[in-house]
């Protein structure tokens, strides 16, 4: 998962001084909303699946930048976040609680 950490380091070289912790946290939701908006409009209007794919690539990239920024602000690496998530999913799968709701299952 070294590529994730390399991405995080390189992405943060483009961070403007005004893109502080509050900006990154608030804009994380905004970027997620843009991803959802692209999908909603595609469902509503139809259209070329390749155009959808390219638009998603752009917006998911913006979302990834925000995730990298928030992670950096809290001294986390993308690789440790992803590894933790896989460990959590493996644990849920092994305990047969992969479905359902709640973080602590």
N, C-alpha and C positions, 0 to 999 in steps of 0.2 A: 504494500500500500504506500510505498514511498512516492509514487507518482502523485498521490493526493497531497502529500506534504509539500512536494515541489510546486504543485499548482498553487497551494495556499501561500507559500512564500513569494512566488512570482506575482500572483494576483494582488497581494498587499503592496507591491512596489508601485501600483497605480493609485493607491488610496490617497485622496486629497486630505489635507488637514481638517477641512470642514466635515468630512465623513467620519465623525466621531462615533463613540459607542451608542449613543441614543439614535443617531441617524441609521446606523447599521441595524439595530433592533427594530426600529419602526419600518424601515424600508424592506426588511425581510418579508413582512406581511404584504406590502405593496407589490413586491415582485411575485410572490405566490399568487396574488390576485390576478396579475397579468397573465400568468400561465393558465389559470382557470378561465379567464376571459377569452383567450384564444381558443380553448377547447369548447367553451359554450357557444361561441360564434360559429365554430365549425359544425357543431351539432345542429344549430339552428339553420344555418345557411348552406351547409354542405361545402363542397369545394374540393380542390385538389389535395389529396393526401400528402403529396410531396411538399406542397407549400405549407401545409400544417406542420409537417415534420421539421422543415427549416425554421419556421416561426417558433416552434417549441425549442429547438436547439438554441436559438438566440435568447429566449426568455429564461430557459432553464440555466443557461450560462450566467445570466444576471443573478438569478436566484442562488446559484452556487457561489458567486462572488460574495453575496451577502452572508451566506452560511460561513464562508471562510473568514469574513470580517468578524462576525460574532464569535466564532471559535477563537480567533486570535485575541479578541478582547478579553476572553476568559481563560487565556493560556491553555487552550486545547488545540490539538492537531486534528485535522480531518481524518487521519488514519486511526487515531485512538477512538474517535467518535464512531467511525464505521465498524471497527473491531468490536467495540462495546455493543453496538446494535446487533451484530451477527451473533455474539455470545448470548445476548438476551433472547433472540429468536430461537437459537438452538436449545436453550434451556426451556423455553415455552413449548417447543416441539417435542422435546424429550418427555416433558411432564404432561403432554397432551392438553395444553391450554393455549395453543396457538390461536384459536378462535376466542371470541368473547371480548370483553371490554375491561379497561383498567390497566394501569401501568404495572401494578404489583400483583401479577397473576402467575 
